[in-house]
């Protein structure tokens, strides 16, 4: 029997897995990637009797791969807070899914392990931009202001590392980062003692200094950039920090019939980039060769 952990490489996925494995120690295969690489289950080849734990990944985005693995007889346990759509009813699927905007996957795992490693859930909630939830968890632990600030910074450092198109864009591959975390049951010890945290914090700080060094500007009445820097300078600075610049670019390959078609297409592309489910435009299926037309007059 194989044990396979499939998880998002951001702060929430890392901290969710860490809580699970602190509560249930096991040697497992790791399948992970950058934050926006969601369809990870397609990369898993499991068979009857194998155990999978899936963390912080949309079930809806992995539906076909899940069906394939369940049909093979693999057992799947799923923790997630993203949109899931209809959750399959299957004896081999154990789903812990809550799409509430005030929760994250690590908070669902925290409930599952009965709060035994709650400080890691605080780290994840801060990293997932849920400060109210993070402070509520911190209240239950009686953490002071300095301790909360430590966990906030750690969560943001872990989350910052996950942004990139491929693992080559990341400072530390998520699987490597998890293995570094695995030696620390306490996030405060990890923050103090792990060299990888200092490296992440230094990289994030350097990028923030680049951002803060960008001179102020304002948008003029006609939408033009006014100030000491050009729009190109702004875009270049953002790109150097790893930001994705997604300008509205009307597309015509989908043969829009009216203005709303163009607007909906642009909005749909933004939502796709943010991993927000949308039904405005169908998913791009790639180019397909058209049937050749007959000779003129036929």
CORUR-V533173 format. One record per residue. N is the residue number from 1. RES is the residue in three letters. D_CENTER is the distance of its C-alpha to the mean C-alpha in Angstrom with 1 decimal. Layout:
# CORUR-V533173
n->[N N]
res->[RES RES]
d_center->[D_CENTER D_CENTER]
This chain:
# CORUR-V533173
n->[1 2 3 4 5 6 7 8 9 10 11 12 13 14 15 16 17 18 19 20 21 22 23 24 25 26 27 28 29 30 31 32 33 34 35 36 37 38 39 40 41 42 43 44 45 46 47 48 49 50 51 52 53 54 55 56 57 58 59 60 61 62 63 64 65 66 67 68 69 70 71 72 73 74 75 76 77 78 79 80 81 82 83 84 85 86 87 88 89 90 91 92 93 94 95 96 97 98 99 100 101 102 103 104 105 106 107 108 109 110 111 112 113 114 115 116 117 118 119 120 121 122 123 124 125 126 127 128 129 130 131 132 133 134 135 136 137 138 139 140 141 142 143 144 145 146 147 148 149 150 151 152 153 154 155 156 157 158 159 160 161 162 163 164 165 166 167 168 169 170 171 172 173 174 175 176 177 178 179 180 181 182 183 184 185 186 187 188 189 190 191 192 193 194 195 196 197 198 199 200 201 202 203 204 205 206 207 208 209 210 211 212 213 214 215 216 217 218 219 220 221 222 223 224 225 226 227 228 229 230 231 232 233 234 235 236 237 238 239 240 241 242 243 244 245 246 247 248 249 250 251 252 253 254 255 256 257 258 259 260 261 262 263 264 265 266 267 268 269 270 271 272 273 274 275 276 277 278 279 280 281 282 283 284 285 286 287 288 289 290 291 292 293 294 295 296 297 298]
res->[UNK UNK UNK UNK UNK UNK UNK UNK UNK UNK UNK UNK UNK UNK UNK UNK UNK UNK UNK UNK UNK UNK UNK UNK UNK UNK UNK UNK UNK UNK UNK UNK UNK UNK UNK UNK UNK UNK UNK UNK UNK UNK UNK UNK UNK UNK UNK UNK UNK UNK UNK UNK UNK UNK UNK UNK UNK UNK UNK UNK UNK UNK UNK UNK UNK UNK UNK UNK UNK UNK UNK UNK UNK UNK UNK UNK UNK UNK UNK UNK UNK UNK UNK UNK UNK UNK UNK UNK UNK UNK UNK UNK UNK UNK UNK UNK UNK UNK UNK UNK UNK UNK UNK UNK UNK UNK UNK UNK UNK UNK UNK UNK UNK UNK UNK UNK UNK UNK UNK UNK UNK UNK UNK UNK UNK UNK UNK UNK UNK UNK UNK UNK UNK UNK UNK UNK UNK UNK UNK UNK UNK UNK UNK UNK UNK UNK UNK UNK UNK UNK UNK UNK UNK UNK UNK UNK UNK UNK UNK UNK UNK UNK UNK UNK UNK UNK UNK UNK UNK UNK UNK UNK UNK UNK UNK UNK UNK UNK UNK UNK UNK UNK UNK UNK UNK UNK UNK UNK UNK UNK UNK UNK UNK UNK UNK UNK UNK UNK UNK UNK UNK UNK UNK UNK UNK UNK UNK UNK UNK UNK UNK UNK UNK UNK UNK UNK UNK UNK UNK UNK UNK UNK UNK UNK UNK UNK UNK UNK UNK UNK UNK UNK UNK UNK UNK UNK UNK UNK UNK UNK UNK UNK UNK UNK UNK UNK UNK UNK UNK UNK UNK UNK UNK UNK UNK UNK UNK UNK UNK UNK UNK UNK UNK UNK UNK UNK UNK UNK UNK UNK UNK UNK UNK UNK UNK UNK UNK UNK UNK UNK UNK UNK UNK UNK UNK UNK UNK UNK UNK UNK UNK UNK UNK UNK UNK UNK UNK UNK]
d_center->[28.7 25.3 22.4 19.0 15.7 12.6 9.3 5.7 6.7 5.5 8.4 8.0 7.7 10.4 12.5 12.5 13.8 16.1 17.7 18.3 20.0 22.0 23.3 23.7 24.4 24.2 23.9 21.2 19.7 16.1 13.9 10.5 9.1 7.0 3.3 5.1 7.3 7.3 11.1 11.5 14.4 16.5 16.8 18.4 22.2 23.4 26.8 28.8 28.6 25.2 22.8 19.0 16.6 13.2 10.5 7.4 7.7 9.7 13.3 14.5 12.6 14.0 17.3 19.7 18.6 18.8 22.2 23.3 22.5 24.1 27.1 27.5 27.8 24.7 23.7 20.1 18.7 15.5 13.7 11.1 11.1 9.9 12.9 14.7 18.0 20.9 20.3 22.7 25.7 26.3 28.0 25.5 22.4 21.5 18.9 17.7 15.7 15.9 14.3 16.1 14.6 16.0 14.2 11.1 10.9 12.7 15.3 16.0 16.5 18.6 20.8 21.1 22.4 24.5 23.2 24.4 21.6 20.6 20.3 17.0 15.8 17.0 15.0 11.7 12.9 13.9 10.7 8.9 12.0 14.1 17.3 19.7 18.1 17.9 21.5 22.6 21.5 23.0 26.2 26.5 26.6 29.0 27.1 28.8 27.5 27.3 25.3 22.8 22.5 21.9 19.0 17.5 17.9 16.5 13.2 12.9 13.9 11.4 8.5 10.5 10.8 7.4 8.2 10.4 11.6 12.7 13.0 16.3 14.7 13.2 15.8 15.2 13.8 11.4 14.3 16.8 15.1 15.0 18.6 19.5 18.2 20.2 23.4 22.9 23.2 23.3 20.6 23.5 25.0 21.8 21.7 25.4 25.9 23.1 23.6 20.0 19.2 22.1 20.8 17.3 19.1 21.6 19.3 17.5 21.0 22.4 20.0 20.6 24.3 24.1 22.6 25.3 27.9 27.5 30.7 30.6 31.2 31.7 31.6 35.1 36.7 36.3 32.6 33.5 32.1 34.9 35.0 35.5 32.5 31.8 28.8 28.4 28.2 25.4 23.3 24.1 23.2 19.8 19.2 20.4 17.8 15.0 14.6 14.5 17.8 18.1 21.7 23.3 25.0 27.2 27.3 30.5 29.8 29.0 32.5 31.9 35.0 34.6 32.7 30.3 29.1 28.1 26.4 24.5 23.4 22.0 20.2 18.7 17.4 15.7 14.1 13.0 11.3 9.4 8.8 11.6 14.3 17.5 21.0 22.6 22.5 22.2 19.8 21.4 23.2 24.6 28.2 31.1 34.6 36.9 40.2 43.0 45.4 49.0 51.8 52.9 54.8 53.4]
